[in-house]
Amino acid sequence: MNKDEQKAEELLQLLGEELAKSREQAMERAEQPERESIPVTGR
């Protein structure tokens, strides 16, 4: 493998890792339901 191919492979690896991280974060947000606001009323 020449230097250009090696650099391209490294970049693809880094891009793949970043994509996996962003997918994980998106899934974590999707799994957590939005917090509901419950109004407080005085008695």
Secondary structure by P-SEA (a helix, b strand, c coil): ccaaaaaaaaaaaaaaaaaaaaaaaaaaaaacccbbbbbbbcc
